């Protein structure tokens, strides 16, 4: 009996020690930068971390465009942000990253109605809801987390390039994850179903985002647009509900208690979006508001180029369209 109690006590001490360490090392964005006259887009800006990011931008006076595929959630999030910040310049637009048509419609609308885009936060993503193909013939997790983001970012580049200027680059932030370290870029099998463990699919999508940022950095050389990755850490959000309700509730509680709340998870993205020095680098991987190293294979130029070419093919961009994406308005 004494031995069992000792084991339990040891486990409790270890868990509490981890919690104290995690909470004490969480980076916090300290920038006081105001954003009046700036326009920002936050995908997935209607819940969890994205809602925290969008609310912070609204507090700073930005024109904030939040996007998600759920009308009611988006409408409620817009009302909440306005109520909390007293900033009426908040817009909700429908965007389903699992649909190439939806991504194109969203981007076309932005290019038509907005005269600038200072910050694009690619925050939207899914956990592990299932291993199936979308109507576009892509693995659902891969399309939402990577391919949809890839297409959206390229389509919005002309407006980002138009807005960026010397000393004040437009910024693209992509939400990666520590699990990118176990991700694999097997070009021929990325979109297969019943092939990968579902956690590996998620990890694959995240390493693809890191490779994309590195490749896009090369192609944006000489422009006033930067792209960087952020690792928010283990954050207690609804993303865990994709496992099942019970596991999701437990994991969300554990992450909120021992690792990061959505507000804490949002801090690195805010730092990369607002900090002056962060706007002077591109292709970097940030964690706890500091530059951190991604897994070594995420810097393979050959893999990044091959992934780029395959991504262009899968999202059905013609070469003329790709060329157009890199032109300023």
C-alpha positions as CSV (number, residue, x, y, z in Angstrom):
1,X,0.0,0.0,0.0
2,X,2.8,2.4,0.9
3,X,4.5,1.6,-2.4
4,X,1.3,2.5,-4.4
5,X,0.9,5.8,-2.5
6,X,4.6,6.6,-3.2
7,X,4.1,6.0,-6.9
8,X,1.0,8.1,-7.0
9,X,2.7,10.9,-5.1
10,X,5.7,10.7,-7.5
11,X,3.4,11.0,-10.5
12,X,1.6,14.0,-9.0
13,X,4.9,15.7,-8.3
14,X,6.1,15.1,-11.8
15,X,2.9,16.3,-13.4
16,X,2.9,19.5,-11.2
17,X,6.6,20.1,-12.0
18,X,5.9,19.8,-15.7
19,X,2.9,22.2,-15.4
20,X,5.0,24.7,-13.5
21,X,7.8,24.6,-16.0
22,X,5.4,24.8,-19.0
23,X,3.5,27.7,-17.6
24,X,6.6,29.6,-16.5
25,X,8.3,29.2,-20.0
26,X,5.3,30.2,-22.1
27,X,6.3,33.2,-24.2
28,X,4.2,36.3,-24.2
29,X,3.9,38.9,-26.9
30,X,5.0,42.2,-25.5
31,X,4.5,44.3,-28.6
32,X,2.4,47.5,-28.1
33,X,2.1,48.1,-31.8
34,X,-1.1,49.6,-33.0
35,X,-2.8,48.5,-36.2
36,X,-5.1,51.4,-37.2
37,X,-5.3,51.5,-41.0
38,X,-4.1,47.9,-41.3
39,X,-6.1,44.9,-42.6
40,X,-5.6,41.4,-41.2
41,X,-7.1,38.0,-42.0
42,X,-7.3,35.2,-39.5
43,X,-8.5,31.9,-40.8
44,X,-10.1,29.9,-38.1
45,X,-10.5,33.2,-36.3
46,X,-13.9,32.3,-34.8
47,X,-12.9,29.9,-32.0
48,X,-10.0,28.9,-29.8
49,X,-6.6,30.3,-30.5
50,X,-7.7,32.1,-33.7
51,X,-10.4,34.0,-31.8
52,X,-7.8,35.2,-29.3
53,X,-5.6,36.3,-32.1
54,X,-8.4,38.1,-34.0
55,X,-9.6,39.8,-30.8
56,X,-6.1,41.1,-30.0
57,X,-5.8,42.5,-33.5
58,X,-9.2,44.2,-33.1
59,X,-8.0,45.7,-29.7
60,X,-5.1,47.2,-31.7
61,X,-7.5,49.0,-34.1
62,X,-7.1,46.8,-37.2
63,X,-9.7,45.9,-39.8
64,X,-10.1,42.2,-38.9
65,X,-11.5,39.6,-41.3
66,X,-12.2,36.3,-39.6
67,X,-13.0,33.2,-41.7
68,X,-14.4,29.8,-41.1
69,X,-16.9,27.4,-42.8
70,X,-19.6,27.8,-40.2
71,X,-22.1,30.7,-40.5
72,X,-23.4,30.7,-37.0
73,X,-20.0,30.4,-35.4
74,X,-18.6,33.1,-37.5
75,X,-21.5,35.5,-36.9
76,X,-21.3,34.9,-33.1
77,X,-17.5,35.4,-33.1
78,X,-17.8,38.7,-34.9
79,X,-20.4,39.9,-32.4
80,X,-18.1,38.8,-29.5
81,X,-15.0,40.6,-30.9
82,X,-16.9,43.8,-31.5
83,X,-18.5,43.7,-28.0
84,X,-15.1,43.0,-26.3
85,X,-13.0,45.5,-28.3
86,X,-15.6,48.1,-29.4
87,X,-14.0,47.9,-32.8
88,X,-16.8,47.7,-35.4
89,X,-14.4,47.1,-38.2
90,X,-14.7,43.3,-37.9
91,X,-15.9,41.2,-40.9
92,X,-16.8,37.5,-41.1
93,X,-16.5,35.6,-44.3
94,X,-17.2,32.0,-45.1
95,X,-14.1,29.9,-46.0
96,X,-14.0,26.1,-46.3
97,X,-10.4,25.0,-46.7
98,X,-11.6,21.6,-47.7
99,X,-13.0,23.0,-50.9
100,X,-10.8,24.5,-53.6
101,X,-13.9,26.3,-55.0
102,X,-14.5,27.9,-51.6
103,X,-10.9,29.0,-51.3
104,X,-10.9,30.6,-54.7
105,X,-14.2,32.4,-54.0
106,X,-12.9,33.7,-50.7
107,X,-9.7,34.9,-52.3
108,X,-11.4,36.5,-55.2
109,X,-13.7,38.4,-52.9
110,X,-10.8,39.6,-50.8
111,X,-8.9,40.8,-53.9
112,X,-12.1,42.6,-55.1
113,X,-13.2,44.3,-51.9
114,X,-10.0,45.0,-50.0
115,X,-7.3,47.5,-50.9
116,X,-4.6,46.1,-48.6
117,X,-3.6,43.1,-46.6
118,X,-1.0,43.5,-44.0
119,X,-1.2,40.3,-42.1
120,X,-2.4,36.8,-43.0
121,X,-2.6,34.4,-40.2
122,X,-3.2,30.8,-41.5
123,X,-4.5,29.5,-38.2
124,X,-7.3,27.2,-39.4
125,X,-6.8,23.5,-39.1
126,X,-8.3,20.2,-38.0
127,X,-7.1,17.5,-35.7
128,X,-7.8,13.9,-36.6
129,X,-11.5,13.7,-37.6
130,X,-11.1,10.9,-40.0
131,X,-9.2,9.4,-42.9
132,X,-11.2,10.1,-46.0
133,X,-11.1,12.0,-49.3
134,X,-12.8,15.4,-50.0
135,X,-14.8,16.2,-53.1
136,X,-11.6,17.5,-54.6
137,X,-10.0,14.1,-54.2
138,X,-7.6,15.0,-51.5
139,X,-7.1,13.6,-48.0
140,X,-9.4,15.7,-45.8
141,X,-6.8,16.5,-43.1
142,X,-4.1,17.3,-45.7
143,X,-6.4,19.6,-47.6
144,X,-7.7,21.6,-44.6
145,X,-4.3,21.8,-42.9
146,X,-2.0,22.2,-45.9
147,X,-3.3,22.3,-49.5
148,X,-6.1,24.8,-48.8
149,X,-3.7,27.0,-47.0
150,X,-1.2,26.7,-49.8
151,X,-3.8,27.8,-52.4
152,X,-5.2,30.6,-50.3
153,X,-1.8,32.1,-49.5
154,X,-0.7,32.1,-53.2
155,X,-4.0,33.6,-54.4
156,X,-3.7,36.5,-51.8
157,X,0.0,37.2,-52.6
158,X,-0.7,40.0,-55.1
159,X,-2.5,42.0,-52.3
160,X,0.2,41.2,-49.8
161,X,2.9,42.3,-52.2
162,X,1.0,45.5,-53.0
163,X,0.7,46.3,-49.3
164,X,4.3,45.5,-48.1
165,X,6.9,48.2,-48.3
166,X,10.5,48.7,-47.3
167,X,10.9,48.4,-43.5
168,X,7.3,47.2,-43.1
169,X,6.8,43.9,-44.9
170,X,3.4,42.2,-45.1
171,X,3.4,39.1,-43.0
172,X,2.2,35.6,-43.5
173,X,2.0,33.3,-40.4
174,X,1.4,29.6,-40.7
175,X,0.5,27.5,-37.7
176,X,2.7,24.5,-37.5
177,X,3.1,22.0,-34.6
178,X,5.7,20.1,-32.6
179,X,4.4,16.9,-34.2
180,X,5.8,18.1,-37.6
181,X,8.9,16.4,-36.3
182,X,7.4,12.9,-36.9
183,X,5.9,14.0,-40.3
184,X,6.9,12.5,-43.6
185,X,6.8,14.0,-47.0
186,X,6.2,11.0,-49.3
187,X,5.0,12.9,-52.4
188,X,3.4,9.8,-54.0
189,X,1.4,8.9,-50.9
190,X,0.6,12.1,-49.1
191,X,-3.1,11.9,-50.1
192,X,-3.7,8.2,-49.7
193,X,-6.4,7.0,-47.3
194,X,-6.0,3.8,-45.2
195,X,-2.2,4.2,-45.6
196,X,-1.0,6.4,-42.8
197,X,-1.7,6.3,-39.1
198,X,-4.2,9.2,-38.6
199,X,-1.8,11.0,-36.3
200,X,0.9,10.7,-39.0
201,X,-1.4,12.4,-41.5
202,X,-1.7,15.3,-39.1
203,X,2.0,15.4,-38.7
204,X,2.6,15.2,-42.4
205,X,0.3,18.2,-43.0
206,X,2.4,20.2,-40.5
207,X,5.8,19.5,-41.9
208,X,4.4,20.4,-45.3
209,X,3.5,23.8,-44.0
210,X,7.1,24.3,-42.8
211,X,8.5,23.2,-46.1
212,X,6.0,25.5,-47.9
213,X,7.2,28.5,-45.9
214,X,10.8,27.8,-46.7
215,X,10.1,27.4,-50.4
216,X,7.9,30.5,-50.6
217,X,10.6,32.5,-48.8
218,X,12.9,31.7,-51.7
219,X,10.4,32.7,-54.3
220,X,9.5,35.9,-52.5
221,X,13.1,37.1,-52.3
222,X,13.4,40.8,-53.1
223,X,9.7,41.4,-52.2
224,X,8.4,43.0,-49.1
225,X,6.5,39.9,-47.9
226,X,7.7,37.5,-45.3
227,X,6.3,34.1,-44.2
228,X,7.1,32.4,-40.9
229,X,5.9,29.3,-39.0
230,X,4.7,29.3,-35.4
231,X,4.6,26.3,-33.0
232,X,1.9,27.2,-30.4
233,X,2.6,24.3,-28.2
234,X,0.0,22.0,-26.6
235,X,-3.1,24.2,-26.4
236,X,-6.4,23.3,-24.9
237,X,-8.9,23.8,-27.8
238,X,-11.7,22.0,-29.5
239,X,-9.3,20.4,-31.9
240,X,-9.1,17.4,-29.5
241,X,-12.8,16.8,-29.9
242,X,-12.1,15.1,-33.2
243,X,-10.8,12.1,-31.2
244,X,-14.1,11.7,-29.4
245,X,-16.0,13.9,-26.9
246,X,-14.7,12.2,-23.8
247,X,-11.0,12.1,-24.9
248,X,-11.4,15.6,-26.2
249,X,-12.7,17.0,-22.9
250,X,-9.9,15.3,-21.0
251,X,-7.1,16.4,-23.3
252,X,-8.5,20.0,-23.5
253,X,-8.6,20.2,-19.7
254,X,-5.1,18.7,-19.4
255,X,-3.6,21.1,-21.9
256,X,-5.3,24.1,-20.4
257,X,-4.1,23.1,-16.9
258,X,-0.6,21.9,-17.6
259,X,0.4,23.5,-20.9
260,X,-1.4,26.4,-22.6
261,X,-4.8,28.0,-22.7
262,X,-5.9,29.4,-26.1
263,X,-4.8,32.9,-25.1
264,X,-1.3,31.5,-24.2
265,X,-1.2,29.5,-27.4
266,X,-1.9,32.7,-29.4
267,X,1.1,34.6,-28.1
268,X,3.7,33.3,-30.5
269,X,1.5,34.0,-33.5
270,X,0.9,37.5,-32.2
271,X,4.6,38.0,-31.6
272,X,5.5,37.0,-35.2
273,X,2.7,39.2,-36.6
274,X,3.7,42.3,-34.6
275,X,7.3,42.3,-33.4
276,X,9.6,44.5,-35.5
277,X,12.5,42.0,-35.7
278,X,10.1,39.1,-36.5
279,X,9.1,41.1,-39.6
280,X,12.7,41.2,-40.8
281,X,13.1,37.4,-41.1
282,X,11.3,34.9,-43.4
283,X,11.2,31.1,-43.3
284,X,11.8,31.0,-39.6
285,X,10.2,28.7,-37.1
286,X,9.1,30.3,-33.9
287,X,8.2,28.8,-30.5
288,X,7.4,30.7,-27.3
289,X,8.1,33.9,-29.1
290,X,11.6,33.0,-30.1
291,X,13.2,31.6,-33.2
292,X,13.5,27.8,-32.8
293,X,14.8,25.1,-35.1
294,X,12.3,22.9,-37.0
295,X,13.2,19.3,-37.7
296,X,16.3,19.1,-40.1
297,X,14.4,17.5,-43.0
298,X,12.0,20.5,-43.1
299,X,14.9,22.5,-44.6
300,X,15.5,20.1,-47.6
301,X,15.4,22.3,-50.7
302,X,14.8,19.3,-53.0
303,X,11.8,18.1,-51.0
304,X,10.4,21.6,-50.7
305,X,10.6,22.1,-54.5
306,X,9.0,18.7,-55.2
307,X,6.2,19.4,-52.7
308,X,5.6,22.8,-54.3
309,X,5.2,21.3,-57.8
310,X,2.9,18.6,-56.6
311,X,0.8,21.1,-54.5
312,X,0.4,23.4,-57.5
313,X,-0.8,20.4,-59.5
314,X,-3.2,19.2,-56.9
315,X,-4.8,22.6,-56.2
316,X,-5.2,23.0,-60.0
317,X,-3.2,26.2,-60.5
318,X,-2.1,26.8,-64.0
319,X,1.4,28.2,-64.7
320,X,-0.2,31.5,-65.8
321,X,-2.1,31.6,-62.5
322,X,1.1,31.0,-60.5
323,X,2.9,33.7,-62.4
324,X,0.0,36.0,-61.7
325,X,0.1,35.2,-58.0
326,X,3.6,36.7,-57.8
327,X,2.7,40.0,-59.5
328,X,1.7,43.0,-57.4
329,X,-1.6,44.8,-58.2
